[in-house]
């Protein structure tokens, strides 16, 4: 079965420190990988995606993620965390179905990021 | 530009009643998705519309759930005879096409509470 795992329910970091939110995936063939952020009482906002090419992907708000095929991981990173980065982060995967494309995302359970001043 | 909009933002209903949730996707987006977000289940895919193709209903949890998309734009998710376990936030998303590599843009959600 296709799945995405976020092993940490919560990540706590101090403002100014680097942050990492972990994600691993199990999908057929070549995966397309996404990170979304959800602020309280808001919908999900797209941060970045990996389709092909350079394993390091840069996205919104200074976030980046590294695709590692051998470890089937797509960890989200930021060199210097801000208090305003505190939110719920979701990793998601999609892939090319045989015979065509298919659009529904497979989501991880989410990781709550808390950045303290 | 305008994003995905959903209405109502909150809906409280009694067990056994029917509810309709509305989604207005981004103009020009051919693909539309419904997801459900609940505390115990995370984000679950419900249904997917792509252009004029038959929708992918594989995520609908029971036959009490149905959805339609009129004119390739606005979509309505209908839940009949609501149950308490239907309480969740229902999220709608749209994308430029149904291709797997396109990011999906999400609406703010409808919070459904079944008493």
Interface residues (C-beta under 8 A of the other chain):
Chain A: X32 X34 X36 X41 X42 X43 X44 X45 X46 X49 X51 X90 X94 X95 X96 X97 X101 X102 X103 X104 X105 X106 X107 X108 X109 X110
Chain B: X4 X31 X33 X35 X42 X43 X45 X48 X50 X56 X59 X91 X93 X95 X97 X98 X99 X100 X101 X102 X103 X104 X105 X106 X107 X108 X109
